[in-house]
Amino acid sequence: MPQKVHTNPFHAGELEAQARAGAGDVASWAAGFIRDYLPEQHRDFHTSLPFFVIAAGDAEGRPWVTIVEGRDGFINSPNPCTLTLDTALDAQDPLTATLQEGSDIGGLGIDPATRRRNRLNGFFHRTETGFAIAIRQTFGNCPQYIHERNWYRVIRTAPPVAEHGGELSLAQRARITAADTMFIGTGHRRGDDVPSRGYDASHRGGAPGFVQIVDATHLRIPDYAGNNFFNTIGNLVIEPRIGLLFVDFETGGLLHVSGRAQIDWAPDDALDPGARRAIEVTVEAVVDRPSALSLRWTVSDTKADRLQLVRKVVESRDITSFHFSGADRAELAPFEAGQHLLIELQIPGQTGTVKRSYSLSGAPVWAEGYRLSVKRQPQGLVSRFLHDQLEPGDVIEARKPSGDFVVPAGECPLVLVSAGIGLTPMVSMLHAAVGEQEDRPVWFVHGTRNGASHALAAEVDRLVTTRPTAHRHVVYSRPEAGDLPGRDYDARGHISAESVLALNAGAEAHYMLCGPTQFISDIRIGLEAGGVPADRIHFESFGSHRVDSSCRKPEALVRPWIILLGLSLGVAVSNGFARFAYGLILPAMREDLDWTYTEAGWLNTANALGYLAGAALTLAIIRQRPAAWLFAVGIVGTSASLVLSGLTQSFWLLTIWRVFAGVFGAPTFIAGGVLAANLFPDTRRMALAIALYFGGGGIGIVLSGITLPLFFEISGSENWPMSWLGLGAVSALACTLSLWSARQMSARASMASGSGSGAVEPSHLPILRMLPALTGYGLFAVGYIVTITFLVAFMHDLAADAVLVSTVWVAMGLAIVASPFLWRVVLARFSNGVPLAAATFVTAIGTALPIVWSAPAGLVMAGAVFGVAVFIAPAAVTTFSRGNLPASLQASGIALFTVVFAAGQTIGPIAAGAIGDAFGSIAHGLGAAVAVLMAGALTASLQPSLIGSRTNEQVQ
């Protein structure tokens, strides 16, 4: 199974804040929740909102946070990497004059009515109808401290002129004192390689007056317990400037504040007992915009239900169930399995109402009402109150059950995976699954320490035994002497993604996860690596996880990988056959046609010239022509050129067909890379897909390496035309799957074609900022092609037999096929020139080995070392383009790299051939290639990441 990739998504300030708060190694699990694209549920959520919160910096670097609104449906997401907003900022908004093309921007979608919120950040781009955000990071947030409100619109008249100042007036201070909600904008612009560089927009809530007024220029904001990411606090550690927004929900007024912040890491408990830290703000600028919005909000008029505790049941050593019915025999609202209940308590010694959300653990048709199963936390204010003080007959208040972490409709298999107290919604789901759907396969998978900590065990066993399609898999990490395997638990250790996949529920099943954050992250990443689509994995953490109720067939789940195989056969044809196989055929052609090294090198130079022309043509038209069309035309044309090469012995006709092979091979190579890069939205699978695509060249190399040397050994060098015809015939067969893949991808929006609906359209590639990578890749092309062209000729000079030549070529091909799995972590982790530099360096080692170790073992080792890196270089520049460029320029970026690559390939063979002729040995040409490759590795290593540098580029 592929390895999990944990990329650290935090910068130094966030890491320092996490350390000071004692949050532990947050980075080890947080990567499972932070994505570089919008999941489907986030896209659905954002596009349903009537407003959106954004944060950015002005020309002086001061952060501001604001709200933008629009007509119904003004937010769209044309693809997982883009959010478009069909609206314009108001002329009086403090961000109107400061947001420029490529500016860093943070965004927050929040729905007070459902208490949901999801965050993102990225880059600002103007569109014809508003603006778009090119996504860089996204993640959800829990519903803590969100006050329920419902929105409505009024007819908006021209708002009053905004008031500007440097301190807060008495009226403004009164509004802040009454506020129970605010928004914060923070950020920093340090470090090109830091994924979280940029701005964050976040929400803060509390009781009215939770933001304390110190004086006209000083505020004090409590920082309560949260998700331990510390994005806001971490940003302030590095950059103390801060933006605040207070909304007048009754009038639509917006009060913007910008200033500087200082963190109080040990605030006085008397000021706010719930505060873990405090943000002390010095006000520097104020913009007050009365009636800025047409939206208005009203506090939800739904009264809390009064619940009476009927009984308490001890379920385990530290978990107790609380059974509630409606006070005064009131009827309780129904709920769906998996939903939670927000309870409101009056706890002695606490000012105001204390609120907590707990999952409902009973059946949706539970006769007694609601059941909450709560773990007693030694330092937990509410859990200790419930366990130690709440008694039968006592009355509490609660809101209606809510939440969309619910059992997906349909008949797809259901896998309920939990650890610790995470079993509470899963037990409710198990009740629903076995009680409502007799034939639905369901697995209840739970991990805990031992029998003493295992809550609701008998209830689960009873439910599982009622249906033959229900299964139990319980794992104890430290079973005690009285715990019996097979009766109390089924395995010892910890739940892993591998053990969940071993249940064979299938990739079409819905996997419901609940438990500690690192547990959820590890299981989710492992399931995705094992082939489970991301939208089949749902977890009770950080926001909404609404699910698709349809069951997809297993073949639909593996289709992207079949498509990828068809695309990779394009590389097998365009490079494995049309370029690399020439190195195997060249000695026979040179011997039969009595060519010099220069003449032999010329045919590969001709091919490279054609490749250069094809790459330049592709660069010119790829934004107008679909990538799938270019790929299809390219592979058909390349296959035809191979056949035509076997029908003539004329040097100049061969030159023409080699040119044509290059002309058609380039769009195959480029467009296929564009398509492969768009198969998956997440960085991890995208990097693997790109590497596997280019690794398709290894398929062509293995096939030609196995057959061609033995063919010439048996039939003689004079039959070289048949080798071209054979390659053409195999290419025609490969075309069948490749053309099918192209048809499948034609329905998808390629990076080059744009997406409409306000798609991002930056005007030019940042060529100067890409110069180290472009130069390094060009030098790589000069050097690598020498090995491909002359390695077999070098072995013939050493009197190597056909078996050795075949072994070296096959070793190279197998290494190419394996290389994606060896380099996938590097490709996914680095957004700078490191992957290209490393691949070029290893290629140089593979080129040097035959010179210094010409024994058979050395030659085989050279082929393997060369192969393990040679196709990673194009994979590296493709992931570089995919990760650093706006969506509409990614295909152009890949094409530009290929133009440079083709130019280098043009120089390499004829130059190395000339050196070989001058010194009487092609070994000297190989030596020159090693020097060029080393220079390329050094140059590529100087390439920084472009992420976050687009704003500066526009200014320069």
Backbone hydrogen bonds, N-H to C=O, Kabsch-Sander energy under -0.5 kcal/mol:
donor,donor_aa,acceptor,acceptor_aa,energy
6,H,4,K,-0.6
7,T,5,V,-0.7
15,L,11,H,-2.3
16,E,12,A,-2.3
17,A,13,G,-2.3
18,Q,14,E,-2.5
19,A,15,L,-2.2
20,R,16,E,-2.6
21,A,17,A,-1.8
22,G,19,A,-1.1
23,A,18,Q,-2.8
26,V,24,G,-1.9
28,S,25,D,-1.0
29,W,26,V,-1.5
30,A,26,V,-2.6
31,A,27,A,-0.9
32,G,29,W,-1.4
33,F,30,A,-2.5
34,I,30,A,-1.4
35,R,33,F,-0.6
35,R,138,T,-2.4
38,L,80,P,-3.1
43,R,39,P,-2.3
44,D,40,E,-2.7
45,F,41,Q,-2.0
46,H,42,H,-3.0
47,T,43,R,-2.0
48,S,45,F,-1.3
49,L,46,H,-1.5
52,F,68,V,-2.3
53,V,108,L,-2.4
54,I,66,T,-2.3
55,A,106,G,-2.3
56,A,64,W,-2.0
58,D,62,R,-2.3
61,G,58,D,-2.1
64,W,56,A,-2.7
66,T,54,I,-2.7
68,V,52,F,-2.8
70,G,50,P,-1.1
74,F,71,R,-1.7
76,N,84,T,-2.7
79,N,82,T,-0.6
82,T,79,N,-1.9
83,L,133,I,-1.8
84,T,76,N,-3.1
85,L,131,F,-3.1
86,D,74,F,-3.1
87,T,85,L,-2.1
93,D,90,D,-1.8
96,T,93,D,-1.6
98,T,95,L,-0.7
99,L,95,L,-1.9
100,Q,98,T,-0.6
102,G,124,F,-3.6
103,S,100,Q,-2.6
105,I,122,G,-2.0
106,G,55,A,-2.9
107,G,120,L,-3.3
108,L,53,V,-2.5
109,G,118,N,-2.8
110,I,108,L,-0.5
111,D,116,R,-2.8
114,T,111,D,-0.9
115,R,111,D,-1.3
116,R,111,D,-1.5
117,R,141,N,-0.6
118,N,109,G,-2.3
119,R,139,F,-3.0
120,L,107,G,-2.4
121,N,137,Q,-2.1
122,G,105,I,-2.6
123,F,134,A,-1.7
124,F,103,S,-3.1
125,H,132,A,-2.3
127,T,130,G,-2.2
130,G,127,T,-0.7
131,F,85,L,-2.0
132,A,125,H,-3.1
133,I,83,L,-3.0
134,A,123,F,-2.6
134,A,132,A,-0.5
135,I,81,C,-2.6
135,I,133,I,-0.7
136,R,121,N,-2.9
137,Q,121,N,-1.8
138,T,35,R,-2.2
139,F,119,R,-2.1
141,N,117,R,-1.9
146,I,143,P,-1.3
147,H,145,Y,-0.6
150,N,298,T,-2.6
152,Y,296,R,-2.2
154,V,294,S,-2.1
156,R,154,V,-0.6
163,E,288,D,-2.6
165,G,286,V,-2.1
168,L,216,A,-2.8
173,R,169,S,-2.4
174,A,170,L,-2.0
175,R,171,A,-1.8
176,I,172,Q,-1.9
177,T,173,R,-2.3
178,A,174,A,-1.6
179,A,175,R,-0.7
179,A,176,I,-0.8
182,M,204,R,-2.5
183,F,245,L,-2.0
184,I,202,S,-2.5
185,G,243,G,-2.9
186,T,200,D,-1.9
188,H,198,G,-2.0
194,V,191,G,-1.1
197,R,194,V,-1.7
198,G,188,H,-2.3
200,D,186,T,-3.1
202,S,184,I,-2.6
204,R,182,M,-2.6
206,G,180,D,-1.8
209,G,179,A,-1.5
210,F,179,A,-0.6
210,F,207,A,-1.9
212,Q,210,F,-0.7
212,Q,220,R,-2.7
214,V,212,Q,-0.6
214,V,218,H,-2.2
215,D,218,H,-1.5
218,H,215,D,-1.1
219,L,281,V,-2.3
220,R,212,Q,-2.2
221,I,279,I,-2.8
223,D,277,R,-2.8
224,Y,222,P,-0.6
234,G,230,F,-2.2
235,N,231,N,-2.1
236,L,232,T,-2.0
237,V,233,I,-1.6
238,I,234,G,-1.2
239,E,235,N,-3.6
242,I,259,G,-2.7
243,G,185,G,-2.5
244,L,257,V,-3.5
245,L,183,F,-2.0
246,F,255,L,-2.1
248,D,253,G,-3.0
249,F,247,V,-1.0
252,G,248,D,-2.4
253,G,248,D,-0.6
254,L,289,R,-2.3
255,L,246,F,-2.6
256,H,254,L,-0.6
256,H,287,V,-3.2
257,V,244,L,-2.6
258,S,285,A,-2.7
259,G,242,I,-2.7
260,R,282,T,-2.1
261,A,240,P,-2.8
262,Q,280,E,-1.9
264,D,278,A,-3.2
265,W,263,I,-0.8
271,L,268,D,-1.4
272,D,268,D,-0.9
275,A,272,D,-1.8
276,R,223,D,-2.4
277,R,223,D,-1.4
278,A,264,D,-1.9
279,I,221,I,-3.1
280,E,262,Q,-3.0
280,E,278,A,-0.6
281,V,219,L,-2.6
281,V,279,I,-0.7
282,T,260,R,-3.3
283,V,217,T,-2.7
283,V,281,V,-0.6
284,E,258,S,-2.7
285,A,258,S,-2.4
286,V,165,G,-2.8
287,V,256,H,-2.5
288,D,163,E,-3.0
289,R,254,L,-3.2
289,R,287,V,-0.6
292,A,252,G,-0.6
292,A,289,R,-1.0
293,L,252,G,-1.6
296,R,152,Y,-2.7
297,W,249,F,-2.8
298,T,150,N,-2.7
300,S,148,E,-1.4
303,K,301,D,-0.5
305,D,398,A,-3.2
307,L,305,D,-0.6
307,L,396,I,-3.0
308,Q,325,S,-3.1
309,L,394,D,-2.8
310,V,323,H,-3.7
311,R,323,H,-1.1
313,V,321,S,-2.5
315,E,313,V,-0.6
315,E,319,I,-2.3
316,S,319,I,-1.8
317,R,452,A,-2.8
320,T,374,V,-2.2
321,S,313,V,-3.4
322,F,372,L,-3.3
323,H,311,R,-2.6
323,H,321,S,-0.5
324,F,322,F,-0.5
324,F,370,Y,-3.2
325,S,308,Q,-2.2
327,A,306,R,-2.8
329,R,326,G,-1.4
330,A,327,A,-1.5
339,Q,336,E,-2.2
340,H,402,S,-2.8
341,L,358,Y,-3.0
343,I,341,L,-0.8
343,I,356,R,-2.9
344,E,397,E,-3.4
345,L,354,V,-3.0
347,I,345,L,-0.7
350,Q,347,I,-2.3
354,V,345,L,-2.8
355,K,353,T,-0.5
356,R,343,I,-1.8
358,Y,341,L,-2.1
360,L,339,Q,-2.4
361,S,371,R,-2.4
362,G,371,R,-0.7
366,W,363,A,-2.2
369,G,366,W,-1.0
370,Y,324,F,-1.7
370,Y,368,E,-0.5
372,L,322,F,-2.3
373,S,359,S,-0.6
374,V,320,T,-2.7
374,V,372,L,-0.6
376,R,318,D,-3.0
377,Q,375,K,-0.6
380,G,377,Q,-1.7
381,L,379,Q,-0.6
384,R,380,G,-2.0
385,F,381,L,-1.4
386,L,382,V,-2.7
387,H,383,S,-2.5
388,D,384,R,-2.8
389,Q,385,F,-2.3
390,L,385,F,-1.9
393,G,309,L,-3.0
394,D,391,E,-2.5
396,I,307,L,-2.7
397,E,344,E,-1.6
398,A,305,D,-2.2
399,R,342,L,-2.6
402,S,340,H,-2.3
406,V,404,D,-1.6
407,V,337,A,-0.9
414,L,441,P,-2.4
415,V,510,H,-2.8
416,L,414,L,-0.5
416,L,443,W,-3.3
417,V,415,V,-0.7
417,V,512,M,-3.3
418,S,445,V,-2.3
419,A,514,C,-1.3
420,G,447,G,-2.4
422,G,419,A,-2.0
423,L,420,G,-1.3
424,T,421,I,-1.6
426,M,422,G,-0.6
427,V,423,L,-2.3
428,S,424,T,-1.4
429,M,425,P,-2.2
430,L,426,M,-2.6
431,H,427,V,-2.3
432,A,428,S,-2.0
433,A,429,M,-2.9
434,V,430,L,-2.5
435,G,431,H,-1.8
436,E,432,A,-1.8
437,Q,433,A,-1.5
440,R,437,Q,-0.8
442,V,469,T,-2.2
443,W,414,L,-2.5
444,F,471,H,-2.8
445,V,416,L,-3.6
445,V,443,W,-0.7
446,H,444,F,-0.5
446,H,473,H,-1.9
447,G,418,S,-1.6
448,T,475,V,-2.2
453,S,450,N,-0.9
454,H,450,N,-0.6
454,H,451,G,-0.6
455,A,453,S,-1.0
457,A,454,H,-0.6
460,V,456,L,-2.0
461,D,457,A,-2.5
462,R,458,A,-2.2
463,L,459,E,-2.0
464,V,460,V,-2.6
465,T,461,D,-1.9
466,T,462,R,-0.5
466,T,463,L,-1.0
467,R,464,V,-1.1
470,A,467,R,-1.4
471,H,442,V,-2.2
473,H,444,F,-2.7
475,V,446,H,-2.8
476,Y,491,A,-2.1
477,S,448,T,-2.0
478,R,449,R,-2.6
483,D,480,E,-1.6
484,L,482,G,-0.6
486,G,489,Y,-3.9
487,R,484,L,-1.2
488,D,484,L,-2.9
489,Y,484,L,-1.2
490,D,474,V,-3.0
491,A,474,V,-1.6
493,G,476,Y,-2.4
500,V,496,S,-1.9
501,L,497,A,-2.8
502,A,498,E,-1.8
503,L,500,V,-1.4
504,N,501,L,-2.0
509,A,506,G,-1.2
510,H,413,P,-2.7
511,Y,509,A,-0.5
511,Y,536,R,-3.1
512,M,415,V,-2.9
512,M,510,H,-0.6
513,L,511,Y,-0.5
513,L,538,H,-3.2
514,C,417,V,-1.8
520,I,516,P,-2.4
521,S,517,T,-2.6
522,D,518,Q,-2.7
523,I,519,F,-2.4
524,R,520,I,-2.8
525,I,521,S,-2.5
526,G,522,D,-2.2
527,L,523,I,-2.7
528,E,524,R,-2.4
529,A,525,I,-2.4
530,G,526,G,-1.5
531,G,528,E,-1.7
532,V,527,L,-2.5
536,R,533,P,-1.9
537,I,534,A,-1.5
538,H,511,Y,-3.0
538,H,536,R,-0.5
540,E,513,L,-2.0
541,S,539,F,-1.7
552,R,550,S,-0.6
556,A,553,K,-1.2
557,L,553,K,-0.9
557,L,554,P,-0.8
558,V,554,P,-1.2
559,R,555,E,-0.7
561,W,558,V,-0.9
562,I,558,V,-1.6
563,I,559,R,-3.0
564,L,560,P,-2.3
565,L,561,W,-1.9
566,G,562,I,-2.2
567,L,563,I,-2.3
568,S,564,L,-2.7
569,L,565,L,-1.6
570,G,566,G,-0.6
570,G,567,L,-1.2
571,V,567,L,-0.8
572,A,568,S,-1.8
573,V,569,L,-2.0
574,S,570,G,-3.1
575,N,571,V,-2.4
576,G,571,V,-2.1
577,F,572,A,-1.6
578,A,573,V,-2.7
579,R,575,N,-1.0
580,F,575,N,-3.5
581,A,576,G,-0.7
582,Y,579,R,-0.7
583,G,580,F,-1.6
584,L,581,A,-1.1
585,I,581,A,-1.8
586,L,582,Y,-3.0
589,M,585,I,-2.3
590,R,586,L,-3.3
591,E,587,P,-2.3
592,D,588,A,-2.7
593,L,589,M,-2.9
594,D,590,R,-0.8
595,W,590,R,-1.5
600,A,596,T,-2.4
601,G,597,Y,-2.9
602,W,598,T,-1.8
603,L,599,E,-1.2
604,N,600,A,-0.9
605,T,601,G,-2.1
606,A,602,W,-3.2
607,N,603,L,-2.0
608,A,604,N,-2.4
609,L,605,T,-2.6
610,G,606,A,-2.4
611,Y,607,N,-2.3
612,L,608,A,-2.7
613,A,609,L,-2.5
614,G,610,G,-3.0
615,A,611,Y,-2.6
616,A,612,L,-2.5
617,L,613,A,-2.5
618,T,614,G,-2.4
619,L,615,A,-2.5
620,A,616,A,-1.7
621,I,617,L,-1.6
622,I,618,T,-2.2
624,Q,621,I,-2.0
625,R,621,I,-2.6
630,L,626,P,-2.0
631,F,627,A,-2.6
632,A,628,A,-2.1
633,V,629,W,-2.6
634,G,630,L,-2.4
635,I,631,F,-2.3
636,V,632,A,-1.8
637,G,633,V,-2.4
638,T,634,G,-2.5
639,S,635,I,-2.1
640,A,636,V,-2.1
641,S,637,G,-2.0
642,L,638,T,-1.8
643,V,639,S,-1.7
644,L,640,A,-2.4
645,S,641,S,-1.7
646,G,642,L,-0.7
646,G,643,V,-1.2
647,L,644,L,-1.6
648,T,645,S,-0.6
654,L,650,S,-2.8
655,T,651,F,-1.8
656,I,652,W,-2.1
657,W,653,L,-2.6
658,R,654,L,-2.3
659,V,655,T,-2.1
660,F,656,I,-2.6
661,A,657,W,-2.3
662,G,658,R,-1.6
663,V,659,V,-2.7
664,F,660,F,-2.6
665,G,661,A,-1.8
666,A,662,G,-2.0
668,T,664,F,-1.3
669,F,665,G,-2.5
670,I,666,A,-2.9
671,A,667,P,-2.5
672,G,668,T,-1.9
673,G,669,F,-1.4
674,V,670,I,-2.0
675,L,671,A,-2.4
676,A,672,G,-2.7
677,A,673,G,-2.2
678,N,674,V,-0.7
678,N,675,L,-1.0
679,L,676,A,-1.3
686,M,682,D,-2.4
687,A,683,T,-2.7
688,L,684,R,-1.8
689,A,685,R,-2.9
690,I,686,M,-2.5
691,A,687,A,-2.2
692,L,688,L,-2.9
693,Y,689,A,-2.4
694,F,690,I,-2.3
695,G,691,A,-2.0
696,G,692,L,-0.5
696,G,693,Y,-1.5
697,G,694,F,-1.8
698,G,695,G,-1.7
699,I,695,G,-0.5
699,I,696,G,-0.9
700,G,696,G,-1.2
701,I,697,G,-2.0
702,V,698,G,-2.8
703,L,699,I,-2.3
704,S,700,G,-2.4
705,G,701,I,-2.7
706,I,702,V,-2.2
707,T,703,L,-1.8
708,L,704,S,-2.2
711,F,707,T,-2.3
712,F,708,L,-2.5
713,E,709,P,-2.0
714,I,710,L,-1.9
715,S,711,F,-3.1
716,G,712,F,-1.8
719,N,716,G,-1.3
720,W,717,S,-1.4
722,M,719,N,-1.2
723,S,719,N,-0.7
723,S,720,W,-1.0
724,W,720,W,-1.2
725,L,721,P,-2.0
726,G,722,M,-2.5
727,L,723,S,-2.2
728,G,724,W,-2.3
729,A,725,L,-2.1
730,V,726,G,-2.3
731,S,727,L,-2.3
732,A,728,G,-1.9
733,L,729,A,-1.6
734,A,730,V,-2.3
735,C,731,S,-1.8
736,T,732,A,-0.7
736,T,733,L,-1.1
737,L,733,L,-0.7
738,S,734,A,-2.2
739,L,735,C,-3.4
740,W,736,T,-1.5
741,S,737,L,-2.4
742,A,738,S,-2.2
743,R,739,L,-2.2
744,Q,740,W,-2.3
745,M,741,S,-2.3
746,S,742,A,-1.4
747,A,743,R,-0.5
747,A,744,Q,-0.7
748,R,745,M,-1.6
750,S,748,R,-0.7
754,G,750,S,-0.6
767,I,765,L,-2.0
770,M,766,P,-1.3
771,L,768,L,-1.0
774,L,770,M,-2.7
775,T,771,L,-3.0
776,G,772,P,-2.6
777,Y,773,A,-2.5
778,G,774,L,-2.1
779,L,775,T,-2.4
780,F,776,G,-2.1
781,A,777,Y,-2.2
782,V,778,G,-1.9
783,G,779,L,-2.1
784,Y,780,F,-3.2
785,I,781,A,-1.4
786,V,783,G,-0.7
787,T,783,G,-1.0
788,I,784,Y,-1.9
789,T,785,I,-2.4
790,F,786,V,-2.7
791,L,787,T,-2.2
794,F,790,F,-2.7
795,M,791,L,-2.2
796,H,792,V,-2.3
797,D,793,A,-1.9
798,L,794,F,-0.9
799,A,796,H,-1.8
800,A,795,M,-2.5
805,V,801,D,-2.2
806,S,802,A,-2.8
807,T,803,V,-2.5
808,V,804,L,-2.6
809,W,805,V,-2.3
810,V,806,S,-2.7
811,A,807,T,-2.6
812,M,808,V,-2.1
813,G,809,W,-2.4
814,L,810,V,-3.1
815,A,811,A,-2.0
816,I,812,M,-2.0
817,V,813,G,-2.3
818,A,814,L,-2.2
819,S,815,A,-1.6
821,F,818,A,-1.1
822,L,818,A,-0.9
822,L,819,S,-0.6
823,W,819,S,-1.9
824,R,820,P,-1.2
827,L,823,W,-2.6
828,A,824,R,-2.2
829,R,825,V,-2.1
830,F,826,V,-2.1
833,G,943,Q,-2.4
837,A,833,G,-2.6
838,A,834,V,-2.8
839,A,835,P,-2.4
840,T,836,L,-2.4
841,F,837,A,-2.3
842,V,838,A,-2.4
843,T,839,A,-2.1
844,A,840,T,-2.0
845,I,841,F,-1.8
846,G,842,V,-2.2
847,T,843,T,-1.8
848,A,844,A,-2.1
849,L,845,I,-1.9
851,I,848,A,-0.9
852,V,848,A,-1.7
853,W,849,L,-2.6
859,L,855,A,-2.3
860,V,856,P,-2.4
861,M,857,A,-2.4
862,A,858,G,-2.4
863,G,859,L,-2.2
864,A,860,V,-2.1
865,V,861,M,-2.9
866,F,862,A,-2.7
867,G,863,G,-2.4
868,V,864,A,-2.0
869,A,865,V,-0.5
869,A,866,F,-1.1
870,V,866,F,-2.0
871,F,867,G,-0.6
872,I,869,A,-1.0
873,A,869,A,-1.0
875,A,871,F,-1.2
876,A,872,I,-2.8
877,V,873,A,-2.0
878,T,874,P,-1.8
879,T,875,A,-2.6
880,F,876,A,-2.1
881,S,877,V,-2.2
882,R,878,T,-2.7
883,G,879,T,-2.4
884,N,880,F,-1.6
885,L,881,S,-2.0
889,L,886,P,-1.8
890,Q,886,P,-0.8
890,Q,887,A,-0.9
891,A,887,A,-0.5
893,G,889,L,-2.5
894,I,890,Q,-2.4
895,A,891,A,-2.5
896,L,892,S,-2.6
897,F,893,G,-2.3
898,T,894,I,-1.9
899,V,895,A,-2.1
900,V,896,L,-2.2
901,F,897,F,-2.5
902,A,898,T,-2.9
903,A,899,V,-2.2
904,G,900,V,-2.1
905,Q,901,F,-2.3
906,T,902,A,-1.7
907,I,903,A,-1.2
908,G,904,G,-2.1
910,I,906,T,-0.5
911,A,907,I,-2.0
912,A,908,G,-2.7
913,G,909,P,-2.6
914,A,910,I,-2.1
915,I,911,A,-2.1
916,G,912,A,-2.5
917,D,913,G,-2.5
918,A,914,A,-2.3
919,F,915,I,-2.1
920,G,916,G,-1.3
921,S,916,G,-0.9
924,H,921,S,-1.2
926,L,922,I,-2.0
927,G,923,A,-2.2
928,A,924,H,-2.1
929,A,925,G,-1.8
930,V,926,L,-1.9
931,A,927,G,-1.6
932,V,928,A,-2.1
933,L,929,A,-2.5
934,M,930,V,-2.3
935,A,931,A,-2.0
936,G,932,V,-2.1
937,A,933,L,-2.4
938,L,934,M,-2.1
939,T,935,A,-2.3
940,A,936,G,-2.7
941,S,937,A,-1.7
942,L,939,T,-1.5
943,Q,940,A,-1.9
949,S,946,L,-2.2
951,T,102,G,-0.6
953,E,949,S,-1.7
954,Q,950,R,-1.9
955,V,951,T,-1.3
956,Q,952,N,-2.2
